[in-house]
């Protein structure tokens, strides 16, 4: 497996790196960002996966999200993967919310997406192997978070893999692809018309179908322009209440959907994850 | 004068805004970012001007530079202007370091740049009027900073206007356009071949010609890829020493030229400016 470090920049004492590797899951080159806090030689650090939203590459959170100071202080490696396969021969669509930049963290079963759009396998199985081989991570201490489509990714991956992550958080997540235009468009395209096949990619459906997860924190801005039409936080509040889960779902007054919102609360999320990761 | 607010996003408790206005200095629409900390109704806040570097718009520092938390804590408005005029009918050049995105904070005298490339007048004279009219700023409490070409802008504007800014700082500034390829290319283009005309746009020449400025802080990364060939911090160290000035010029070990470097130290700069602004 060819894994190559593309760049390295000191930031807040730690090292913000970018890596590229050949992915067997997607059949393409994949790029990810990795922030490595200062640490003693030979130490293994806990890892926080940060999944980005629609239109993003590995670069958006790396550049816009103010996680680096807190990650260095708490000694947590932060990995920002890309949101889809890319490149020559990879299917795409002209819309911002479908195709490249909009992988939705699913393994596509439909053409022309099936050969490369395997972001579930990439994030759940392959990337952890790549990261464990290349970086000083302690894979027994993992946490996951994400923004918007990436919040959907974090919650669904967490719910499908109970025990893997010490803690799970999300910023303005898409709650239920079964119940919003973004999700209906993408999952119809990637998975086909049988909505039963979508349920493993839907936080609410996973909870309804019995999935359980502890240590979950969700922040949602009250001024988010997508709250009513796409994100629908209330669906998660209902599902969590009906299942008797003790999740912390917070409305943040006046915040919109941008990285200005994520950056405001990411240090608090990292401190919260760190408490679970350091036990 | 038409001044229009384009956007507004809560971030770290304050409001990150973008504004656009008709500029008489450049004869174009100009866009700037303004971060407004939380404040009491009717209060007037000190202002920090943040001048960006080559290729940047108003957006780069707004998105990449982690100034917002510190600005809110210290109650300092931060203004990020564009780095050149833009739009239809505005001269441009295919290179990244000349033309649009590379105004160098000069008033051009040469064609085809002279009609619109008047960034000195824009930053020194017009934008302060626009900001004072639109925002709750206390213009008796100003400070200025910038990155790279914007660090050159901050230092030269500070040196030409002693008394206007309580404090002046810079991140990885271009020290002397008279003595580096970026400067020689740009100032030849904008100002012509008579290098005597360049001296008011050169920190070292301004100091040699008698300009004096107090409360100056400069940070430069030791791993900056442009340090030797373009930035040449040692020229400023020499000029400051020869003039007997007490400036704080710091080398930051291992940091490169990126906003990862600026973001690491910007909170410290804001705290330092705030001490001067609050007297």
Interface residues (C-beta under 8 A of the other chain):
Chain A: X9 X10 X11 X12 X13 X16 X63 X64 X66 X68 X69 X221 X223 X254 X255 X256 X258 X259 X260 X261 X263 X264
Chain B: X9 X10 X11 X12 X13 X16 X63 X64 X66 X68 X69 X221 X223 X254 X255 X256 X258 X259 X260 X261 X263 X264
